[in-house]
Amino acid sequence: PLENLPKSIREIGLVGCNINDKVGQELIKKIHCLPNLSMICVENNNFSENIINELRQYKLDNPHVLIIF
């Protein structure tokens, strides 16, 4: 579960995991609490445009984080 990710984590890779918006919302909530995050790879999942837009906004607010979706 995402709530168990340590705050020290630097990279998240959830490529092709068939995750949906429910998990996407949890991920977006969690990444705001990860100060050392530098990369998120979440391509090939079942995210709606809303989740993708939230990830885009996160990227705008956190330009140091590479996001691949």
Backbone torsions as a table, in degrees:
resi	resn	phi	psi	omega
1	PRO	NA	147.5	-176.5
2	LEU	-65.3	-28.1	-179.2
3	GLU	-66.1	-15.4	-179.9
4	ASN	-92.0	0.2	178.2
5	LEU	-65.5	133.1	178.3
6	PRO	-72.7	150.0	180.0
7	LYS	-64.7	-17.7	-178.5
8	SER	-82.7	-6.3	-176.0
9	ILE	-60.1	140.0	-178.1
10	ARG	-108.4	-26.8	-176.9
11	GLU	-136.8	143.3	174.8
12	ILE	-124.5	125.4	177.8
13	GLY	-124.0	109.5	178.4
14	LEU	-130.4	57.5	-175.5
15	VAL	-84.8	128.8	175.4
16	GLY	61.1	36.4	-177.0
17	CYS	-95.0	1.7	179.1
18	ASN	60.1	32.8	179.5
19	ILE	-84.9	154.1	-173.8
20	ASN	-115.2	-169.0	-176.9
21	ASP	-63.2	-32.9	179.1
22	LYS	-60.3	-47.5	177.6
23	VAL	-69.9	-36.0	177.5
24	GLY	-59.3	-41.3	177.3
25	GLN	-64.6	-40.9	177.6
26	GLU	-63.6	-41.2	179.1
27	LEU	-62.4	-47.1	-179.2
28	ILE	-61.3	-42.0	177.5
29	LYS	-61.6	-42.8	-176.4
30	LYS	-70.8	-40.2	-174.5
31	ILE	-64.1	-23.3	177.2
32	HIS	-68.9	-14.4	-178.5
33	CYS	-106.4	13.3	-177.4
34	LEU	-114.7	91.5	-172.9
35	PRO	-68.0	-20.6	-177.5
36	ASN	-98.4	4.1	-175.7
37	LEU	-63.5	131.6	178.8
38	SER	-126.0	-16.3	-178.8
39	MET	-152.4	139.1	175.1
40	ILE	-132.3	122.8	176.3
41	CYS	-117.6	112.8	-176.9
42	VAL	-135.3	29.6	-178.5
43	GLU	-73.2	160.8	178.7
44	ASN	61.9	47.8	173.4
45	ASN	-124.6	-176.9	-174.5
46	ASN	-106.6	54.6	-179.8
47	PHE	-87.9	141.8	173.1
48	SER	-76.6	171.8	177.1
49	GLU	-62.6	-29.8	178.4
50	ASN	-62.1	-45.2	179.0
51	ILE	-66.2	-43.6	178.4
52	ILE	-59.7	-41.2	178.3
53	ASN	-65.7	-37.0	176.8
54	GLU	-66.2	-37.2	175.8
55	LEU	-66.5	-39.2	176.4
56	ARG	-61.9	-42.5	178.5
57	GLN	-64.7	-41.8	176.8
58	TYR	-58.1	-43.1	179.2
59	LYS	-61.9	-41.7	177.7
60	LEU	-62.4	-38.5	-179.8
61	ASP	-78.7	-18.5	-175.9
62	ASN	-135.5	69.0	-173.7
63	PRO	-62.9	-15.6	178.9
64	HIS	-77.9	-9.9	-177.9
65	VAL	-98.1	123.0	174.4
66	LEU	-81.3	126.4	179.0
67	ILE	-122.8	124.8	176.4
68	ILE	-115.5	117.8	178.9
69	PHE	-144.5	NA	NA
